[in-house]
Amino acid sequence: MKLIDIHSHWGTKRGYALQDEAELAQQKATWNSQPSYHTEAEMAAYFRQTGVRAILDFGYTKYIPLSQAKAIHDYGFETQRAHPQEIIGHWVHIDPHTGIEGVRELRRCIDQAPGFIGFAVSGSGSGPASDPIWAPFYELCTSAKIPVLIFVGTTGLGAGLPGGNGIILDHCHPRHLDEVAAKNPDMTIVAARPGWPWQAETLAVLLHKRNIWYELHGWSPKYHQPDLQHDISRRLRDRVMFGADYPLFTYERLIDDWKKCGYTQEVLDHVFHLNAERFLESVKR
């Protein structure tokens, strides 16, 4: 099985997506999995054994000081240099409120990254993607020709915690994706996650702004909405890419679930690697 994973996290303790005790306690309820950690070599071996090449995400770096985030970014680059066949690259999260210093750190990451590099914009705790505070980052991404990952739909972060741990779900409404795409026509954008509970609106944006790619991490495909399931093999067949959200999901489970959805092998090949290959070629530096 050839698989390109456009969005996952780290299986190592230092890079694990869920960092505090409250988040870790929610993993079973939200993702039906248990926290477990692997060494960098063990994580790379798992990718290799399952035929996966992955782009990884340190989602929590947007919540920590830049000095600490810089060390995490360098850790990611160092690990990728040790395992270049298994780790394609990174989505970088930076708190937009850091302003020019945050833009400088993104520029440093672009210059230092050993492979693919992209900028991740999650409204979960950082403000909606359409907020003008992101504009300097978008300007750099456009000029540097690196893609921007914009999250849509609900998030598992904060689920079940008092007040959702302060996360405002509406900040990931696809209206923000639409506005960013309209105002930044030369910027490469990837919409991230199924757009539930606004899946129809997400599809409308994707069909209107046809230069937006789409990756589907965070969900088993058996829970995709019928309209999304329909368009994966039709109007979006050349733009949908596989995303796993490892280690919150295993590849074995997701591959099995995709195969049980009734798609043809041709459609699965597009989702599993062909569309991602075209995407990566289009943003090759």
Secondary structure, DSSP 4 states (H G I P E B T S, - for coil): --EEEEEE-B-STTTBS--SHHHHHHHHHHHS-------HHHHHHHHHHTTEEEEEE-GGGGGS-HHHHHHHHHHHHHHHHHSTTTEEEEEE---GGGHHHHHHHHHHHHHH-SSEEEEEE--TTT--TTSGGGHHHHHHHHHHT--EEEE-S--STTTTSGGGGG--GGGG-HHHHHHHHHH-TTS-EEEES--TTSHHHHHHHHHHSTTEEEE-TTS-GGGS-HHHHHHHTTTTTTTEE----TTTS-HHHHHHHHHTTT--HHHHHIIIIIHHHHHHHHT--
